[in-house]
Amino acid sequence: MPEIHEERLANGATVVVARRPGVPLAAARLQVRAGAALDPPGRFGLAQMVAMVARRGAGARSGRRLDDLVESQGAHLSASADEDAAVYSLSAPVEALSSLLGPLVDLARAPSFPPAEFERLRRRELAALAHDADEPGLIADRAMLLEAYVGHPYGHAVEGRVKDMGTMRRADALAFHRRHYGPTLTTLVLTGPLDVGMALAEARRRLGRWKATVEDPPDWPSPAPAPRRVVVVDKPDATQTQIRLAAPGFPRRSPDYFPAAVANAVLGGGFTSRLVEAIRVNRGLSYGVRSRFAMSRSTGLFTLSSFTKNETAGELVQVALDEIARFRDEGPSAAEVERATSYLAGLYPMSLETHDQWADRLADLQLYGYGLDEVRDYRERVRAVTAAAAHEVGRRRFPADTGVILAVGPARQVVAQLERFGPVRVVPVRRVL
């Protein structure tokens, strides 16, 4: 564990400094709780646009001047968003951190949203969304969000939709920033071989001058469980069918996190899982299948994803549901749990090898609200999960007869195969994108 110092500034911003010896590089994450869940209706994709356009000009610097400054210091500066937050990331030689911290903070505090850059990026994103119509996997992932989170703030892709991006304007970005960006929703994480006192002083100086006042985003409830249904996204030219299964899950800070991680590793979270054995090895229905718990700040989903020939879509779904039911009924064996816990515990250190990885993890901790003890004691807590605990959480968290089964493929071949699983609704691809 690095030496970690956390401070709440007078304006409400949080600063975390983690001193790690080793490579003379520094990593910084400036995180604002202003993600895609706050996109207003008709403007899906706006949170990501705000983050991307901020990178093209902030404070007194244009995008070109930011590029020149970052490149002259041998650094990298990027911006992105997910459903819960916008994240501005900096990696730089440790001696350059002081000169780059101000520009980093300005991306969130004082973006200029240059009109020409906004329009260029909007057109680029619009072209990318149009291109996604040729990617069945992306269509399936986006349709899954729409169907699993009907009417929920998480119910759309971060990238947005063609019709929204087509009408988005710079004024929308200005209004979003004014309403949702402020110091009380902001965390700055600094990692590397830092002088802690100097890093904290620099953070106070750069971040402490931000005076905006905004409201906290709400914690949204999970979608209510509903009887299983089937949605087919009609893509007549598809030669394979993409399959997704989704059901309500839980937020990252849930006490179910560790037993669910082990249970899912047994079911479908690794190459030796039951789903891989049943679907790939024994029946040759697909090259790949995976299940996971996708967790956000407010809630989450259990998801299963795979693909197969159009002719075997129904067979793959049946095998997947049979394996889920078998886990719910019988639970895992002691040997399966031992293998899963060894895999998870052994893999974990590789997720914390670099300063950037530590910056990401400490930012996640602030965003999702779980404790530092989960980072420190991860391997011990994974290894403490028993077969009985994994079975119990599987009974509650793996879907029995709820959720949505989604297929992207030619409806004329797929619908009849899936009718046995629930009422089927067919939608055209254009409604997803």
C-alpha positions in Angstrom: 0.0 0.0 0.0 1.3 3.5 -0.8 1.4 6.2 1.8 -2.0 7.9 1.3 -3.1 11.4 2.4 -6.6 12.7 1.9 -7.8 16.3 2.5 -11.1 18.1 2.0 -10.5 21.6 0.8 -12.5 24.6 2.0 -14.5 24.7 -1.2 -15.6 21.1 -0.8 -13.1 19.5 -3.3 -11.3 16.3 -2.2 -7.6 15.8 -2.7 -5.9 12.4 -2.4 -2.1 12.1 -2.6 -0.6 8.6 -2.7 3.2 8.5 -2.4 4.7 5.6 -4.3 8.4 5.1 -4.9 9.7 3.8 -8.1 9.4 5.1 -11.7 9.9 8.9 -11.7 6.4 9.5 -13.2 3.3 11.1 -11.7 -0.3 10.2 -12.4 -3.2 12.5 -11.8 -6.9 11.9 -12.0 -9.4 14.8 -11.8 -12.8 13.3 -11.4 -16.1 15.1 -11.5 -19.4 13.4 -10.7 -21.0 14.6 -13.9 -21.4 11.5 -16.0 -23.8 10.3 -18.7 -26.5 9.5 -16.2 -27.0 13.3 -16.0 -27.5 13.7 -19.8 -30.9 15.5 -20.3 -33.5 13.8 -22.4 -32.9 14.5 -26.1 -29.2 15.1 -25.4 -27.7 11.7 -24.7 -24.0 11.8 -25.2 -23.7 15.3 -23.8 -21.6 14.5 -20.7 -18.9 12.9 -22.9 -19.0 15.8 -25.3 -18.4 18.2 -22.5 -15.4 16.2 -21.4 -13.9 15.9 -24.9 -14.4 19.5 -25.9 -12.9 20.7 -22.6 -9.7 19.0 -23.7 -9.6 21.3 -26.7 -9.4 24.6 -24.8 -9.5 25.7 -21.1 -8.5 28.7 -19.1 -6.4 31.0 -21.3 -5.1 28.0 -23.4 -6.4 26.8 -26.8 -6.4 23.2 -27.6 -3.2 23.7 -29.7 -1.4 25.4 -26.8 -2.5 22.6 -24.5 -1.1 20.0 -26.9 2.2 21.9 -27.2 2.6 22.2 -23.4 1.8 18.6 -22.7 4.0 17.3 -25.5 6.9 19.5 -24.5 6.9 17.9 -21.0 6.7 14.4 -22.3 3.2 14.0 -20.8 -0.2 12.7 -21.8 -3.5 14.4 -21.1 -6.9 12.9 -21.9 -10.6 13.3 -21.1 -13.4 10.8 -21.0 -16.7 10.1 -19.3 -18.7 7.1 -18.1 -22.2 6.8 -16.6 -21.2 8.3 -13.2 -18.3 10.7 -13.8 -16.1 12.7 -16.2 -12.4 12.0 -15.8 -9.4 14.1 -16.8 -6.3 12.0 -16.8 -2.6 13.2 -16.7 0.6 11.1 -16.9 3.8 13.1 -16.7 7.4 13.1 -15.5 7.2 13.9 -11.8 9.1 17.1 -12.2 6.5 18.4 -14.7 3.5 17.8 -12.4 3.6 21.3 -10.9 3.5 23.0 -14.3 0.7 20.8 -15.6 -1.6 20.6 -12.6 -3.1 24.1 -13.4 -4.0 23.2 -17.0 -5.5 19.9 -15.7 -7.7 21.6 -13.2 -8.7 24.2 -15.8 -10.2 21.4 -18.0 -12.9 20.9 -15.3 -13.0 24.4 -13.8 -12.8 26.7 -16.8 -13.3 25.0 -20.2 -13.8 27.5 -23.1 -15.7 25.1 -25.4 -14.3 26.6 -28.6 -17.1 26.7 -31.1 -15.1 25.3 -34.0 -13.7 22.5 -31.9 -17.2 21.7 -30.6 -18.6 21.4 -34.1 -15.6 19.3 -35.3 -16.0 16.8 -32.4 -19.7 16.7 -32.8 -19.4 15.7 -36.4 -16.7 13.2 -35.6 -18.9 11.5 -33.0 -21.9 11.6 -35.3 -19.9 9.8 -38.0 -18.7 7.2 -35.4 -22.2 6.5 -34.3 -23.3 6.0 -37.9 -20.5 3.6 -38.4 -21.5 1.6 -35.3 -24.6 0.4 -37.3 -22.2 -2.1 -38.9 -21.0 -3.5 -35.5 -23.5 -6.0 -34.2 -21.7 -6.3 -30.8 -22.0 -2.6 -30.2 -25.6 -2.6 -31.2 -26.3 -5.4 -28.7 -24.5 -3.6 -25.9 -26.4 -0.4 -26.4 -29.7 -2.2 -26.9 -29.1 -4.1 -23.7 -28.8 -0.8 -21.7 -32.0 0.5 -23.3 -33.9 -2.6 -22.4 -32.4 -3.4 -19.0 -32.7 0.2 -17.8 -36.0 1.3 -19.3 -36.6 4.9 -18.3 -33.5 4.9 -16.0 -30.7 7.5 -16.1 -28.3 4.6 -16.9 -30.4 3.5 -19.8 -28.3 4.8 -22.6 -24.8 4.5 -23.9 -22.2 7.1 -22.9 -21.7 7.9 -26.6 -25.3 8.9 -27.0 -27.5 8.4 -30.1 -27.4 9.7 -33.6 -30.6 11.8 -33.3 -29.3 13.5 -30.2 -25.8 14.2 -31.5 -27.3 15.6 -34.6 -29.1 18.4 -32.8 -26.6 19.0 -30.0 -25.2 22.6 -29.7 -22.4 24.3 -27.8 -25.0 26.0 -25.6 -26.0 22.6 -24.3 -22.4 22.0 -23.2 -22.2 25.4 -21.5 -25.5 24.7 -19.6 -24.4 21.2 -18.6 -21.1 22.4 -17.2 -22.7 25.3 -15.4 -25.3 23.0 -13.8 -23.2 19.9 -12.9 -19.5 20.9 -12.5 -18.3 22.2 -9.2 -15.7 21.5 -6.5 -18.0 19.6 -4.1 -18.3 16.9 -6.8 -14.7 16.8 -7.7 -11.8 14.6 -6.5 -8.2 15.1 -7.5 -5.9 12.1 -7.1 -2.1 12.4 -7.4 0.2 9.3 -7.3 3.9 8.7 -7.8 7.2 9.5 -5.9 5.9 12.8 -4.7 6.7 15.1 -2.0 3.4 14.9 -0.2 3.5 18.4 1.4 4.4 20.0 -1.9 1.7 18.0 -3.8 -1.0 19.0 -1.3 0.0 22.6 -1.4 0.0 22.7 -5.2 -3.4 21.0 -5.2 -4.8 23.5 -2.7 -3.5 26.4 -4.8 -4.8 25.1 -8.1 -8.1 23.5 -7.1 -9.0 25.6 -4.1 -9.8 28.7 -6.2 -12.8 27.0 -7.8 -16.0 28.6 -6.3 -18.9 27.1 -8.3 -22.0 25.8 -6.4 -23.9 22.7 -7.7 -26.2 20.1 -6.3 -25.2 16.5 -5.6 -26.5 14.0 -8.2 -29.1 11.6 -6.7 -28.5 8.0 -6.0 -31.0 6.4 -8.4 -32.9 3.2 -7.4 -32.4 -0.1 -9.2 -34.9 -1.0 -11.8 -37.7 -3.2 -10.4 -37.4 -6.9 -11.4 -39.8 -7.7 -14.2 -40.8 -11.0 -15.8 -38.4 -12.3 -18.4 -39.0 -10.9 -21.9 -37.2 -11.2 -25.2 -36.2 -8.4 -27.6 -34.9 -9.1 -31.1 -33.1 -6.2 -32.8 -33.6 -7.0 -36.5 -30.5 -7.0 -38.5 -31.3 -8.9 -41.7 -27.8 -9.0 -43.1 -26.2 -10.5 -39.9 -24.6 -13.9 -40.4 -24.2 -14.4 -36.6 -26.5 -13.5 -33.8 -25.3 -11.5 -30.8 -26.8 -12.6 -27.5 -27.2 -10.7 -24.3 -28.9 -11.4 -21.1 -29.3 -8.7 -18.4 -31.0 -8.5 -15.1 -30.9 -6.1 -12.1 -27.7 -6.2 -10.1 -26.2 -4.1 -7.3 -24.0 -1.0 -6.8 -20.2 -1.3 -6.3 -20.3 -0.6 -2.6 -22.7 -3.5 -2.0 -21.6 -6.1 0.7 -22.3 -8.7 -2.0 -19.3 -7.6 -4.0 -16.8 -10.3 -2.9 -19.1 -13.4 -2.8 -20.6 -12.3 -6.2 -17.1 -11.9 -7.7 -16.3 -15.5 -6.8 -19.7 -16.9 -7.8 -19.4 -15.2 -11.2 -15.9 -16.4 -11.7 -17.3 -19.9 -11.4 -20.3 -19.3 -13.6 -18.9 -17.3 -16.5 -16.1 -14.9 -15.4 -13.1 -16.8 -16.8 -11.8 -19.2 -19.4 -12.4 -22.2 -17.2 -15.9 -21.2 -16.1 -19.0 -23.3 -16.4 -20.4 -21.3 -19.3 -17.3 -21.6 -21.3 -17.2 -25.3 -20.7 -20.8 -25.8 -21.6 -21.1 -23.5 -24.6 -17.6 -23.5 -26.2 -16.0 -26.7 -25.2 -18.8 -29.2 -25.0 -21.1 -27.9 -27.8 -19.0 -25.6 -29.9 -21.8 -23.0 -30.1 -19.5 -20.0 -29.7 -15.9 -19.0 -29.4 -16.6 -16.8 -26.4 -19.1 -16.3 -23.6 -18.8 -14.3 -20.5 -20.9 -13.2 -17.6 -20.2 -10.3 -15.2 -21.7 -8.0 -12.6 -21.5 -4.4 -14.1 -21.6 -2.1 -11.1 -22.1 1.6 -11.0 -22.5 4.1 -8.1 -26.2 3.7 -7.8 -27.0 0.3 -9.1 -25.8 -2.4 -11.6 -26.6 -5.2 -13.9 -25.8 -8.9 -14.1 -25.0 -9.5 -17.8 -24.1 -12.4 -20.1 -22.8 -11.9 -23.6 -22.0 -14.2 -26.4 -22.6 -14.8 -30.1 -23.4 -17.8 -32.3 -24.6 -18.9 -35.7 -28.1 -17.7 -36.5 -29.4 -21.2 -36.5 -28.2 -21.9 -32.9 -29.3 -18.8 -31.1 -32.1 -20.5 -29.2 -29.8 -23.4 -28.3 -27.1 -21.1 -26.9 -29.7 -19.2 -24.8 -31.1 -22.5 -23.4 -27.7 -23.8 -22.4 -26.8 -20.5 -20.7 -30.1 -20.4 -18.7 -29.6 -24.1 -17.8 -26.2 -23.3 -16.3 -27.5 -20.3 -14.4 -30.3 -22.5 -13.0 -27.9 -25.3 -12.1 -25.7 -22.8 -10.1 -28.8 -21.4 -8.3 -30.0 -24.9 -7.4 -26.7 -26.7 -6.6 -24.1 -24.0 -6.0 -20.4 -24.3 -6.7 -18.2 -27.1 -5.5 -15.4 -26.5 -3.0 -12.9 -27.2 -5.8 -14.5 -24.6 -8.1 -14.4 -22.0 -5.4 -10.8 -22.7 -4.6 -9.9 -22.3 -8.3 -11.9 -19.1 -8.6 -10.5 -17.5 -5.4 -6.9 -18.4 -6.4 -7.5 -16.9 -9.9 -9.0 -13.6 -8.6 -6.4 -13.2 -5.8 -3.5 -14.0 -8.1 -4.7 -11.6 -10.8 -5.3 -8.7 -8.4 -1.7 -7.4 -7.9 -1.4 -6.9 -11.6 -4.2 -4.3 -11.5 -2.1 -2.2 -9.1 1.4 -2.3 -10.7 1.6 1.3 -12.0 1.0 4.8 -10.7 -1.8 5.2 -13.2 -3.5 2.1 -12.0 -3.4 3.4 -8.4 -4.7 6.7 -9.5 -7.7 5.0 -11.1 -8.3 2.8 -8.1 -8.2 5.6 -5.6 -10.5 7.7 -7.8 -13.0 4.8 -8.0 -12.9 4.5 -4.2 -14.1 8.1 -3.9 -16.7 7.7 -6.6 -18.3 4.4 -5.6 -18.1 4.9 -1.8 -16.3 1.7 -0.7 -13.5 1.6 1.8 -9.7 1.6 1.4 -9.8 -1.7 3.4 -11.2 -3.4 0.3 -8.1 -2.4 -1.6 -5.7 -3.3 1.2 -7.4 -6.6 2.1 -8.7 -7.7 -1.3 -6.9 -11.0 -1.6 -7.8 -12.1 2.0 -11.4 -11.1 1.5 -11.7 -13.1 -1.8 -10.1 -16.1 -0.2 -12.5 -15.9 2.7 -15.5 -16.5 0.4 -16.9 -20.1 1.0 -18.9 -22.3 -1.4 -21.9 -21.6 0.8 -21.5 -17.8 0.5 -21.1 -18.0 -3.2 -24.1 -20.2 -3.6 -26.2 -17.9 -1.4 -25.4 -14.8 -3.4 -25.9 -16.7 -6.7 -29.4 -17.7 -5.6 -30.2 -14.0 -5.0 -28.3 -12.3 -7.8 -28.3 -14.7 -10.8 -31.6 -14.3 -12.6 -34.2 -17.1 -12.5 -37.2 -15.9 -14.6 -36.5 -12.1 -14.7 -34.6 -9.8 -16.9 -34.3 -9.4 -20.7 -32.9 -11.7 -23.3 -31.7 -9.7 -26.3 -30.6 -10.9 -29.7 -29.2 -8.9 -32.6 -29.7 -10.8 -35.8 -32.1 -11.6 -38.6 -35.6 -11.7 -37.0 -36.9 -14.1 -39.6 -34.4 -16.7 -38.4 -34.2 -15.9 -34.7 -37.7 -15.0 -33.4 -39.1 -18.6 -33.6 -36.1 -19.9 -31.7 -36.6 -17.5 -28.8 -40.3 -17.5 -28.3 -40.1 -20.3 -25.7 -38.2 -17.9 -23.3 -40.8 -15.2 -23.1 -42.9 -12.7 -25.1 -40.8 -11.4 -28.1 -40.7 -7.9 -29.3 -38.9 -7.0 -32.6 -37.3 -3.6 -33.1 -35.3 -2.2 -36.0 -31.7 -1.3 -35.6 -32.4 2.4 -36.1 -34.3 2.6 -32.8 -31.2 1.5 -30.9 -28.7 3.9 -32.5 
